[in-house]
Amino acid sequence: MYHISTMFYVYVLKSSTHHSRYIGSTQDIKKRLLEHNNGKCRYTKGRSPWKLVYKEELETRGDAMKREKFLKSGKGREFLDNLHFN
């Protein structure tokens, strides 16, 4: 018997049509990206298409939420700005 690990992700999306990015967390990045691009999310609706430009894998939902909060902070935005997404 084996244990199936469920990971959590923090992700950064960049709008292909606007100069904006979106930071979120999820267990299923592919599904979440589809939701963003299909207008199912209030903030990202109308700014699609969205492209996944960064992700981090974390072990717990709590860790993912803490990291998401950091990336939305001043220091976190500075960290992301230094990655120079294209």
Buried (B, 14 or more C-beta within 10 A) or exposed (E): EEEEEEEBBBBBBBBEEEEEBBBBBBEEBEEBBEBBBEEEBEEBEEBBEBBBBBEBEBEEEEBBBBBBEBBEEEEBBEEBEEEEEE
